[in-house]
């Protein structure tokens, strides 16, 4: 935005993505982003995103087709751009903690070897075959040959970053839009490289956004801790062309988040979350519960991503069956006091837009 130019909701981002409002629903993997949620967000004028990283190819294709049945508007599909190597360092120690938790939940101990399936190539082919209009990436950038294929088909690419250095890499690699994701964000952030003892980049959203805006020439979207119209206007004031919101959509009617998860979110606050590797082996922000405490007390480090994520799957499934939030991964950002209990996705977007327009009209 040029100096002296008034803020507006109809930003360049809207034109690029062919959406009405500069609001992107984050592609949260693991179940929250149902076809209903994605379609309702897109139908309401935002950009719905399917979190497809953990989906098997057939399930991914099915979800995309369901979204298409429910909306004629653009939507995105989010995938992970990372190495899915089988990393078994620390598995034996980690299983000691997990088996104690399994005993609590009346699950049998796990001793057999585990393996994480890598569906990236098949997922990418499905997105091409299904003509997905926008591809969203996390944990890295797409290989150059795949970027070339997307450019030829005029498929837009959004890339999540957590530092200016990552933003420059993403822009050079062909990203059409940069998602600047601060440490306020819930769940896994898009950090490219994480040192073994690190929790990744810890730059807050409103420190990160203007620095990224000043460093790249493509539109920047702010993400992390943005929950209402005030956050949307603040992001625009810092030079972002829009916002990406995840936690705010978790408690909507259309969200696939477990009911116990939704209630934990509603009853949490800005002090409830921590960054942990306990569930997946990769740092993610979530509400502290007994699962996370078990690792803290043990002094044992989780296995690496994605192996730890595979190891903990049975526990998360059983906890869901038992409606037990203490052993679910309760991913959440730092703005949970601002959550609403069970709005529709369309109502949430309407409130964001109406509130932002009111703020902006006062400043005209």
C-alpha positions as CSV (number, residue, x, y, z in Angstrom):
1,X,0.0,0.0,0.0
2,X,1.4,3.4,-1.0
3,X,1.6,6.1,1.7
4,X,-1.6,8.1,1.9
5,X,-3.7,5.4,0.2
6,X,-6.7,4.4,2.2
7,X,-7.1,0.8,3.4
8,X,-9.7,-1.3,1.6
9,X,-11.0,-4.9,1.7
10,X,-10.9,-5.3,-2.0
11,X,-7.2,-5.9,-2.2
12,X,-5.0,-7.2,-5.0
13,X,-5.2,-10.6,-3.3
14,X,-8.9,-10.8,-4.1
15,X,-8.2,-10.3,-7.8
16,X,-5.5,-12.9,-7.9
17,X,-7.5,-15.6,-6.1
18,X,-10.9,-14.5,-7.6
19,X,-12.5,-14.1,-4.2
20,X,-14.7,-11.4,-2.7
21,X,-13.0,-10.8,0.6
22,X,-9.3,-11.1,1.6
23,X,-9.8,-14.0,4.0
24,X,-8.3,-17.4,3.7
25,X,-9.3,-20.3,5.9
26,X,-6.1,-22.2,6.8
27,X,-5.6,-25.7,5.5
28,X,-5.5,-27.6,8.8
29,X,-4.6,-31.2,8.2
30,X,-6.0,-34.0,10.3
31,X,-9.7,-33.6,9.9
32,X,-10.9,-30.0,10.7
33,X,-11.2,-28.9,7.1
34,X,-14.1,-30.9,5.9
35,X,-15.5,-30.4,2.4
36,X,-18.4,-28.6,4.1
37,X,-16.2,-26.1,5.8
38,X,-14.1,-25.4,2.7
39,X,-17.1,-25.0,0.5
40,X,-19.0,-22.7,2.9
41,X,-16.0,-20.4,3.3
42,X,-15.6,-20.1,-0.5
43,X,-19.3,-19.6,-0.9
44,X,-19.2,-16.8,1.6
45,X,-16.6,-15.0,-0.4
46,X,-13.4,-16.2,1.3
47,X,-11.0,-18.9,0.2
48,X,-11.6,-22.3,1.7
49,X,-8.6,-24.6,2.0
50,X,-8.6,-28.4,2.3
51,X,-5.8,-29.7,4.6
52,X,-4.8,-32.7,2.6
53,X,-1.3,-33.5,3.8
54,X,-2.3,-36.7,5.7
55,X,-5.0,-37.8,3.3
56,X,-4.7,-41.0,1.3
57,X,-4.9,-40.4,-2.4
58,X,-8.4,-41.8,-2.8
59,X,-9.7,-39.9,0.2
60,X,-8.1,-36.7,-1.1
61,X,-9.7,-37.1,-4.5
62,X,-13.1,-37.8,-2.9
63,X,-12.8,-34.7,-0.7
64,X,-11.9,-32.5,-3.7
65,X,-14.9,-33.7,-5.6
66,X,-17.2,-33.2,-2.7
67,X,-16.0,-29.6,-2.4
68,X,-16.7,-29.1,-6.2
69,X,-20.2,-30.4,-5.7
70,X,-20.8,-27.8,-3.0
71,X,-19.2,-24.7,-4.5
72,X,-18.4,-23.2,-7.9
73,X,-16.0,-20.7,-6.3
74,X,-12.2,-21.1,-6.0
75,X,-10.7,-23.2,-3.2
76,X,-7.2,-24.3,-2.2
77,X,-5.6,-27.6,-1.3
78,X,-2.7,-27.6,1.2
79,X,0.1,-30.2,1.1
80,X,3.4,-30.6,2.9
81,X,6.6,-30.0,1.0
82,X,9.0,-31.9,3.1
83,X,11.0,-35.2,3.2
84,X,8.9,-38.0,4.5
85,X,11.9,-40.2,5.3
86,X,11.6,-43.0,7.8
87,X,13.4,-41.5,10.8
88,X,13.6,-44.0,13.7
89,X,16.0,-42.2,16.1
90,X,14.4,-42.0,19.5
91,X,11.5,-44.3,18.7
92,X,12.3,-46.8,21.5
93,X,12.5,-44.1,24.2
94,X,9.5,-42.3,22.9
95,X,7.5,-45.6,23.0
96,X,8.2,-45.8,26.8
97,X,6.2,-42.6,27.3
98,X,3.5,-43.6,24.8
99,X,3.0,-47.1,26.2
100,X,2.4,-45.5,29.7
101,X,-0.3,-43.3,28.1
102,X,-1.7,-46.4,26.2
103,X,-2.1,-48.1,29.6
104,X,-4.1,-45.1,30.9
105,X,-6.4,-45.4,27.9
106,X,-6.6,-49.2,27.9
107,X,-4.7,-49.6,24.7
108,X,-2.3,-52.5,24.1
109,X,1.4,-51.6,24.0
110,X,3.0,-51.2,20.5
111,X,6.2,-52.9,19.8
112,X,6.1,-53.6,16.0
113,X,8.0,-51.4,13.5
114,X,6.1,-48.5,12.1
115,X,6.2,-46.8,8.7
116,X,4.9,-43.5,7.4
117,X,3.4,-43.5,3.9
118,X,4.5,-40.8,1.6
119,X,1.7,-39.8,-0.8
120,X,3.2,-36.6,-2.1
121,X,3.6,-37.6,-5.7
122,X,0.2,-39.1,-5.9
123,X,-1.4,-36.1,-4.2
124,X,0.2,-33.8,-6.6
125,X,-1.0,-35.8,-9.6
126,X,-4.6,-35.8,-8.2
127,X,-4.5,-32.0,-7.8
128,X,-3.6,-31.7,-11.5
129,X,-6.2,-34.2,-12.6
130,X,-8.9,-32.5,-10.5
131,X,-7.9,-29.0,-11.7
132,X,-7.5,-27.6,-8.2
133,X,-7.2,-23.8,-8.8
134,X,-4.9,-23.0,-5.9
135,X,-2.2,-25.1,-4.2
136,X,-1.0,-24.1,-0.7
137,X,2.3,-25.4,0.6
138,X,3.8,-25.8,4.0
139,X,7.2,-27.0,5.4
140,X,9.0,-26.0,2.2
141,X,8.6,-25.1,-1.5
142,X,7.6,-27.3,-4.4
143,X,10.3,-28.8,-6.7
144,X,10.9,-26.6,-9.8
145,X,9.5,-29.1,-12.2
146,X,6.2,-29.1,-10.4
147,X,6.2,-25.3,-10.2
148,X,6.6,-25.3,-14.0
149,X,3.6,-27.6,-14.5
150,X,1.4,-25.4,-12.3
151,X,2.5,-22.2,-14.0
152,X,1.6,-23.7,-17.4
153,X,-1.9,-24.5,-16.1
154,X,-2.2,-21.1,-14.4
155,X,-2.7,-22.7,-11.0
156,X,-1.8,-20.3,-8.2
157,X,0.7,-21.2,-5.5
158,X,0.6,-19.9,-2.0
159,X,3.6,-20.7,0.3
160,X,3.7,-20.4,4.1
161,X,6.9,-18.8,5.6
162,X,8.0,-17.9,9.0
163,X,11.1,-15.7,8.2
164,X,12.1,-13.1,5.6
165,X,14.7,-15.6,4.3
166,X,12.0,-18.2,3.7
167,X,9.8,-15.6,2.0
168,X,12.6,-14.8,-0.4
169,X,13.2,-18.5,-1.2
170,X,9.4,-18.9,-1.8
171,X,9.2,-15.9,-4.1
172,X,12.2,-17.0,-6.1
173,X,10.6,-20.5,-6.4
174,X,7.5,-19.1,-8.0
175,X,5.0,-18.5,-5.2
176,X,2.2,-16.2,-6.3
177,X,1.3,-15.3,-2.7
178,X,3.4,-15.4,0.5
179,X,1.7,-16.4,3.8
180,X,3.7,-14.8,6.6
181,X,2.9,-17.0,9.6
182,X,3.9,-15.8,13.0
183,X,4.6,-17.8,16.1
184,X,1.2,-16.8,17.5
185,X,-0.3,-19.4,15.1
186,X,-1.8,-22.6,16.2
187,X,-0.7,-26.0,15.0
188,X,2.3,-26.6,12.8
189,X,3.8,-23.5,11.2
190,X,5.4,-23.5,7.8
191,X,9.0,-23.3,8.9
192,X,11.3,-24.8,6.3
193,X,14.2,-25.9,8.4
194,X,14.2,-26.8,12.1
195,X,17.3,-27.5,14.0
196,X,17.0,-30.7,16.2
197,X,16.8,-28.8,19.5
198,X,14.8,-25.8,18.0
199,X,11.1,-24.9,18.0
200,X,11.5,-23.2,14.7
201,X,11.3,-19.5,14.0
202,X,9.6,-17.6,16.9
203,X,8.8,-14.3,15.2
204,X,5.4,-12.9,16.1
205,X,2.9,-12.2,13.4
206,X,2.9,-8.4,13.6
207,X,6.7,-8.2,13.7
208,X,7.0,-10.6,10.8
209,X,4.4,-9.3,8.4
210,X,5.8,-5.8,7.6
211,X,9.4,-7.1,7.3
212,X,8.2,-9.7,4.7
213,X,6.1,-7.0,2.9
214,X,9.1,-4.8,2.5
215,X,11.2,-7.7,1.2
216,X,9.1,-9.3,-1.5
217,X,7.2,-8.1,-4.5
218,X,4.3,-10.6,-4.4
219,X,1.2,-10.1,-2.2
220,X,1.7,-11.0,1.5
221,X,-1.0,-12.6,3.7
222,X,-0.8,-12.3,7.5
223,X,-1.3,-15.5,9.6
224,X,-1.1,-16.3,13.2
225,X,-3.4,-15.2,16.1
226,X,-5.8,-13.3,13.9
227,X,-9.3,-13.9,15.2
228,X,-11.5,-10.9,14.4
229,X,-12.1,-7.8,12.2
230,X,-9.5,-5.9,14.3
231,X,-6.8,-8.3,13.3
232,X,-7.9,-8.1,9.7
233,X,-7.6,-4.3,9.6
234,X,-4.3,-4.4,11.5
235,X,-2.9,-6.8,9.0
236,X,-3.9,-4.5,6.1
237,X,-2.4,-1.6,7.9
238,X,0.9,-3.4,8.1
239,X,0.9,-3.9,4.3
240,X,-0.6,-7.4,4.1
241,X,-3.2,-8.0,1.3
242,X,-5.3,-10.2,3.5
243,X,-5.3,-12.7,6.3
244,X,-5.2,-16.5,6.8
245,X,-7.1,-17.8,9.8
246,X,-7.2,-21.3,11.3
247,X,-8.2,-21.4,14.9
248,X,-11.1,-19.1,14.4
249,X,-12.7,-21.6,12.0
250,X,-12.2,-24.6,14.4
251,X,-15.3,-23.9,16.4
252,X,-17.6,-23.3,13.4
253,X,-20.5,-25.6,12.7
254,X,-18.9,-27.0,9.6
255,X,-15.5,-27.8,11.2
256,X,-14.5,-31.4,11.6
257,X,-12.8,-30.8,14.9
258,X,-13.8,-33.2,17.6
259,X,-16.5,-31.8,20.0
260,X,-14.1,-32.3,23.0
261,X,-11.5,-30.3,21.0
262,X,-14.0,-27.5,20.4
263,X,-14.9,-27.3,24.0
264,X,-11.3,-27.2,25.1
265,X,-10.8,-24.3,22.7
266,X,-13.8,-22.4,24.1
267,X,-12.5,-22.8,27.6
268,X,-8.9,-21.8,26.9
269,X,-7.2,-18.5,26.9
270,X,-4.0,-16.7,25.8
271,X,-2.0,-18.6,28.5
272,X,-3.2,-22.1,27.6
273,X,-1.0,-22.9,24.7
274,X,2.6,-24.1,24.4
275,X,4.8,-25.1,21.5
276,X,5.4,-28.9,21.6
277,X,6.9,-31.7,19.5
278,X,5.1,-34.3,21.6
279,X,2.4,-35.3,19.1
280,X,4.2,-35.2,15.8
281,X,8.0,-34.6,16.3
282,X,7.6,-31.2,14.7
283,X,7.0,-28.0,16.8
284,X,3.3,-27.0,16.9
285,X,1.3,-24.8,19.2
286,X,-1.5,-26.4,21.1
287,X,-3.4,-26.3,24.4
288,X,-1.3,-28.0,27.1
289,X,-2.8,-31.2,28.3
290,X,-1.8,-34.5,30.0
291,X,-0.2,-35.9,26.9
292,X,2.2,-32.9,26.6
293,X,2.9,-33.0,30.4
294,X,3.8,-36.7,30.1
295,X,6.7,-35.8,27.8
296,X,7.7,-32.8,29.9
297,X,7.9,-34.9,33.1
298,X,9.7,-37.8,31.4
299,X,12.5,-35.8,30.0
300,X,12.4,-38.0,26.9
301,X,12.3,-36.3,23.5
302,X,9.7,-37.4,21.0
303,X,10.9,-39.2,17.8
304,X,11.3,-37.1,14.7
305,X,8.6,-36.0,12.3
306,X,6.8,-37.8,10.7
307,X,7.5,-40.9,12.7
308,X,6.3,-39.5,16.0
309,X,3.0,-38.4,14.3
310,X,2.5,-42.0,13.2
311,X,3.4,-43.4,16.6
312,X,0.8,-41.3,18.4
313,X,-2.0,-42.0,15.9
314,X,-3.6,-44.8,18.0
315,X,-3.6,-42.7,21.1
316,X,-5.3,-39.7,19.4
317,X,-7.9,-42.0,17.9
318,X,-8.7,-43.7,21.2
319,X,-8.9,-40.4,23.0
320,X,-11.4,-39.2,20.4
321,X,-13.5,-42.4,20.9
322,X,-13.4,-41.7,24.7
323,X,-14.1,-37.9,24.3
324,X,-11.0,-37.3,26.3
325,X,-9.3,-34.0,25.4
326,X,-6.3,-34.7,27.6
327,X,-4.8,-37.0,24.9
328,X,-5.9,-35.2,21.8
329,X,-3.7,-32.8,19.8
330,X,-5.5,-29.5,20.7
331,X,-3.9,-27.2,18.2
332,X,-4.7,-23.5,18.8
333,X,-3.3,-20.1,18.4
334,X,-2.9,-17.5,21.1
335,X,-6.1,-15.6,20.5
336,X,-8.6,-18.1,21.9
337,X,-10.4,-15.7,24.2
338,X,-11.9,-14.2,21.0
339,X,-13.4,-17.5,19.8
340,X,-17.1,-17.8,19.2
341,X,-19.0,-21.0,20.1
342,X,-20.4,-22.7,17.0
343,X,-21.0,-19.9,14.5
344,X,-21.4,-20.9,10.8
345,X,-18.4,-20.3,8.6
346,X,-20.5,-17.8,6.6
347,X,-21.6,-15.9,9.7
348,X,-17.9,-15.7,10.8
349,X,-16.9,-14.2,7.5
350,X,-19.8,-11.8,7.5
351,X,-18.8,-10.6,11.0
352,X,-15.2,-10.2,9.9
353,X,-16.2,-8.2,6.9
354,X,-18.8,-6.0,8.6
355,X,-16.6,-5.2,11.5
356,X,-13.6,-4.4,9.3
357,X,-15.8,-2.1,7.1
358,X,-17.0,-0.3,10.2
359,X,-13.5,0.3,11.4
360,X,-12.3,1.4,8.0
361,X,-15.3,3.8,7.6
362,X,-14.4,5.6,10.9
363,X,-10.9,6.3,9.5
364,X,-12.0,7.6,6.1
